[in-house]
């Protein structure tokens, strides 16, 4: 039996919970060479993104990659974040959610990610709200 991570399932569950409760789901992620975000949107090596249905288009919360199209400064751009880079998923309004440890991404290179805003990425297995200071979430082991 293979070791399948629970992380993508927990991310999808908290995203669904936030949506059902009328809250705004956000993800926080560590930015490295595998993360595709518009230049200048990361702060201190991390990014916090609104992943609500109102802020994203073609949101795909896959087992390995989270990808979607969002507007940054009025321009639609594709965002791609490996699930391994996600360090938190939570509701913006109350901070309820879950924190994770960042892991090393072991997936394929970013060659399949489009360079244009009009071209969608291939299928995989928000608006921008930068992080303000340190996160109030803590990793629970």
NUDRENVO-6095 format. One record per atom (N, C-alpha, C): x, y, z; residue in three letters. Coordinates in steps of 0.1 Angstrom, whole numbers, padded with zeros to 4 digits, always signed. Example, Ala and Ser with C-alpha at 12.3 -4.5 7.8 and 13.67 -1.06 7.14 Angstrom:
residues 2
+0132-0057+0078ALA +0123-0045+0078ALA +0132-0033+0078ALA +0128-0022+0071SER +0137-0011+0071SER +0129+0000+0079SER 
***
This chain:
residues 141
+0008-0012+0000UNK +0000+0000+0000UNK +0009+0012+0000UNK +0006+0022-0009UNK +0014+0034-0010UNK +0010+0044+0000UNK +0020+0053+0004UNK +0017+0064+0013UNK +0011+0075+0005UNK -0001+0077+0006UNK -0008+0089-0001UNK -0010+0100+0010UNK -0005+0112+0007UNK -0006+0123+0016UNK -0021+0127+0018UNK -0024+0130+0030UNK -0037+0135+0033UNK -0038+0150+0031UNK -0027+0157+0029UNK -0027+0172+0027UNK -0036+0177+0016UNK -0036+0171+0004UNK -0045+0177-0006UNK -0060+0175-0003UNK -0063+0164+0004UNK -0077+0161+0008UNK -0081+0171+0019UNK -0072+0174+0028UNK -0075+0184+0039UNK -0077+0198+0033UNK -0068+0201+0024UNK -0070+0215+0017UNK -0083+0216+0010UNK -0087+0205+0003UNK -0100+0206-0004UNK -0112+0206+0006UNK -0110+0199+0017UNK -0121+0199+0028UNK -0122+0212+0034UNK -0112+0219+0038UNK -0113+0232+0044UNK -0117+0242+0034UNK -0113+0241+0022UNK -0118+0250+0011UNK -0134+0249+0010UNK -0138+0236+0010UNK -0153+0234+0009UNK -0160+0239+0021UNK -0154+0237+0033UNK -0160+0242+0045UNK -0162+0257+0045UNK -0151+0264+0041UNK -0151+0278+0040UNK -0162+0283+0031UNK -0163+0277+0019UNK -0173+0280+0009UNK -0187+0278+0014UNK -0189+0267+0021UNK -0202+0263+0026UNK -0207+0273+0037UNK -0197+0278+0045UNK -0200+0287+0056UNK -0201+0302+0051UNK -0198+0305+0038UNK -0198+0318+0034UNK -0186+0326+0037UNK -0175+0318+0040UNK -0162+0325+0043UNK -0153+0325+0031UNK -0142+0332+0032UNK -0133+0333+0021UNK -0120+0324+0023UNK -0119+0313+0016UNK -0107+0305+0017UNK -0094+0311+0012UNK -0084+0310+0020UNK -0071+0315+0016UNK -0061+0304+0017UNK -0050+0304+0009UNK -0039+0295+0011UNK -0026+0303+0013UNK -0018+0298+0021UNK -0004+0304+0023UNK +0006+0294+0018UNK +0016+0298+0010UNK +0025+0289+0004UNK +0039+0295+0004UNK +0049+0286+0005UNK +0063+0290+0004UNK +0066+0291-0011UNK +0073+0302-0015UNK +0076+0304-0029UNK +0090+0299-0032UNK +0091+0290-0042UNK +0104+0286-0047UNK +0103+0285-0062UNK +0113+0278-0068UNK +0113+0277-0083UNK +0102+0269-0089UNK +0094+0262-0081UNK +0083+0254-0087UNK +0070+0262-0086UNK +0069+0273-0079UNK +0057+0281-0078UNK +0057+0291-0089UNK +0045+0292-0096UNK +0043+0301-0107UNK +0033+0312-0103UNK +0038+0324-0100UNK +0030+0335-0096UNK +0035+0347-0103UNK +0026+0358-0104UNK +0031+0370-0111UNK +0043+0376-0103UNK +0053+0381-0110UNK +0064+0388-0103UNK +0060+0398-0093UNK +0066+0399-0082UNK +0064+0409-0072UNK +0052+0407-0063UNK +0046+0395-0064UNK +0035+0392-0055UNK +0039+0384-0042UNK +0051+0379-0042UNK +0056+0372-0030UNK +0062+0382-0020UNK +0060+0379-0007UNK +0067+0387+0003UNK +0074+0378+0013UNK +0087+0381+0015UNK +0095+0373+0024UNK +0094+0358+0021UNK +0094+0355+0008UNK +0095+0341+0004UNK +0081+0333+0005UNK +0070+0340+0008UNK +0057+0334+0009UNK +0047+0342+0001UNK +0036+0336-0001UNK +0025+0342-0007UNK +0012+0337-0001UNK +0002+0346+0001UNK -0011+0343+0005UNK -0021+0347-0006UNK -0029+0337-0009UNK -0039+0339-0020UNK -0053+0336-0017UNK -0062+0344-0021UNK -0076+0342-0020UNK -0080+0331-0030UNK -0084+0320-0026UNK -0088+0309-0035UNK -0103+0306-0035UNK -0111+0317-0033UNK -0125+0316-0034UNK -0130+0315-0048UNK -0142+0310-0050UNK -0147+0309-0063UNK -0149+0322-0070UNK -0151+0333-0062UNK -0152+0346-0068UNK -0139+0352-0072UNK -0128+0348-0067UNK -0115+0353-0070UNK -0107+0345-0080UNK -0112+0333-0083UNK -0104+0324-0092UNK -0113+0319-0103UNK -0106+0315-0114UNK -0113+0309-0126UNK -0106+0296-0129UNK -0114+0286-0131UNK -0108+0272-0134UNK -0099+0267-0122UNK -0104+0269-0110UNK -0097+0264-0099UNK -0096+0249-0099UNK -0084+0244-0097UNK -0081+0230-0097UNK -0073+0227-0084UNK -0079+0221-0074UNK -0073+0217-0062UNK -0068+0203-0063UNK -0058+0200-0071UNK -0053+0187-0074UNK -0046+0181-0062UNK -0042+0168-0064UNK -0034+0161-0054UNK -0020+0166-0053UNK -0014+0171-0065UNK +0000+0175-0065UNK +0001+0190-0067UNK -0008+0196-0075UNK -0007+0210-0079UNK -0021+0217-0077UNK -0020+0229-0072UNK -0031+0238-0071UNK -0029+0248-0082UNK -0039+0250-0091UNK -0037+0259-0102UNK -0050+0266-0105UNK -0049+0278-0109UNK -0061+0286-0113UNK -0057+0299-0120UNK -0067+0305-0125UNK -0065+0318-0132UNK -0071+0329-0123UNK -0063+0340-0121UNK -0068+0351-0112UNK -0063+0364-0118UNK -0070+0375-0114UNK -0066+0388-0119UNK -0056+0394-0109UNK -0045+0399-0115UNK -0035+0407-0107UNK -0034+0420-0114UNK -0037+0431-0107UNK -0037+0444-0114UNK -0046+0445-0126UNK -0057+0437-0126UNK -0066+0437-0137UNK -0062+0428-0149UNK -0051+0421-0147UNK -0047+0412-0158UNK -0048+0398-0154UNK -0055+0390-0162UNK -0057+0376-0158UNK -0044+0368-0160UNK -0040+0361-0150UNK -0027+0353-0150UNK -0029+0340-0144UNK -0022+0330-0148UNK -0022+0316-0142UNK -0013+0315-0130UNK -0018+0308-0120UNK -0011+0306-0108UNK -0010+0291-0106UNK +0002+0287-0102UNK +0005+0272-0100UNK +0013+0271-0088UNK +0008+0263-0078UNK +0014+0261-0066UNK +0014+0246-0062UNK +0026+0240-0061UNK +0026+0226-0056UNK +0020+0225-0043UNK +0012+0214-0041UNK +0005+0212-0028UNK +0016+0211-0017UNK +0028+0206-0020UNK +0039+0205-0011UNK +0043+0218-0005UNK +0041+0229-0012UNK +0045+0242-0008UNK +0035+0249+0001UNK +0023+0244+0001UNK +0012+0250+0009UNK +0015+0248+0024UNK +0015+0259+0032UNK +0018+0258+0046UNK +0005+0261+0054UNK -0006+0266+0048UNK -0018+0268+0055UNK -0030+0270+0046UNK -0041+0266+0050UNK -0054+0269+0044UNK -0064+0273+0055UNK -0070+0284+0053UNK -0078+0290+0064UNK -0089+0300+0058UNK -0098+0303+0067UNK -0108+0313+0064UNK -0103+0327+0067UNK -0103+0336+0058UNK -0098+0349+0060UNK -0105+0356+0072UNK -0118+0354+0073UNK -0126+0362+0083UNK -0123+0358+0098UNK -0120+0345+0100UNK -0118+0342+0114UNK -0105+0334+0117UNK -0097+0331+0106UNK -0084+0324+0108UNK -0085+0309+0110UNK -0098+0304+0110UNK -0099+0289+0113UNK -0095+0282+0101UNK -0087+0271+0103UNK -0082+0263+0092UNK -0071+0254+0097UNK -0061+0252+0089UNK -0051+0242+0092UNK -0037+0246+0087UNK -0027+0244+0095UNK -0013+0247+0090UNK -0006+0234+0087UNK +0004+0235+0078UNK +0012+0224+0074UNK +0026+0227+0074UNK +0035+0217+0074UNK +0049+0220+0072UNK +0051+0219+0057UNK +0060+0228+0052UNK +0064+0228+0038UNK +0072+0216+0035UNK +0070+0210+0023UNK +0077+0198+0019UNK +0085+0201+0007UNK +0093+0191+0002UNK +0100+0193-0010UNK +0092+0188-0021UNK +0090+0196-0032UNK +0082+0192-0043UNK +0090+0182-0052UNK +0083+0171-0055UNK +0090+0160-0062UNK +0083+0157-0076UNK +0075+0167-0080UNK +0068+0165-0093UNK +0076+0169-0105UNK +0069+0169-0116UNK +0075+0173-0129UNK +0079+0187-0130UNK +0088+0191-0138UNK +0092+0205-0140UNK +0080+0213-0145UNK +0082+0226-0144UNK +0071+0235-0148UNK +0069+0237-0163UNK +0075+0228-0171UNK +0074+0230-0186UNK +0060+0230-0191UNK +0050+0224-0184UNK +0037+0223-0189UNK +0028+0235-0185UNK +0034+0245-0178UNK +0027+0257-0174UNK +0028+0267-0185UNK +0017+0273-0189UNK +0017+0283-0200UNK +0023+0296-0196UNK +0029+0303-0205UNK +0035+0316-0203UNK +0025+0327-0206UNK +0014+0325-0211UNK +0004+0335-0215UNK -0008+0334-0206UNK -0014+0345-0204UNK -0026+0346-0195UNK -0038+0340-0202UNK -0038+0338-0215UNK -0050+0333-0222UNK -0050+0318-0223UNK -0039+0312-0222UNK -0038+0298-0224UNK -0040+0290-0211UNK -0049+0281-0210UNK -0051+0274-0198UNK -0041+0263-0196UNK -0037+0259-0184UNK -0028+0248-0182UNK -0034+0235-0184UNK -0026+0225-0186UNK -0033+0212-0188UNK -0039+0207-0175UNK -0049+0199-0175UNK -0056+0194-0163UNK -0046+0187-0154UNK -0048+0188-0141UNK -0039+0182-0131UNK -0046+0172-0124UNK -0038+0161-0116UNK -0045+0152-0108UNK -0053+0161-0099UNK -0067+0339-0066UNK -0077+0347-0063UNK -0072+0361-0064UNK -0079+0363-0062UNK -0073+0377-0061UNK -0061+0376-0051UNK -0053+0386-0052UNK -0040+0386-0045UNK -0042+0394-0032UNK -0039+0388-0021UNK -0039+0394-0008UNK -0026+0391-0001UNK -0016+0399-0002UNK -0003+0396+0004UNK -0004+0394+0019UNK +0005+0386+0024UNK +0006+0383+0039UNK +0010+0396+0046UNK +0003+0398+0057UNK +0006+0410+0065UNK +0013+0405+0078UNK +0026+0406+0078UNK +0034+0401+0090UNK +0034+0386+0091UNK +0037+0381+0103UNK +0037+0367+0105UNK +0023+0361+0107UNK +0022+0349+0102UNK +0010+0342+0103UNK +0006+0339+0118UNK -0006+0339+0121UNK -0011+0336+0134UNK -0013+0321+0136UNK -0011+0313+0125UNK -0013+0299+0125UNK -0001+0292+0130UNK -0002+0280+0137UNK +0009+0273+0141UNK +0008+0258+0136UNK +0019+0252+0134UNK +0019+0238+0129UNK +0017+0229+0141UNK +0007+0220+0140UNK +0004+0211+0150UNK +0008+0197+0145UNK +0016+0190+0154UNK +0022+0177+0150UNK +0014+0166+0156UNK 
***
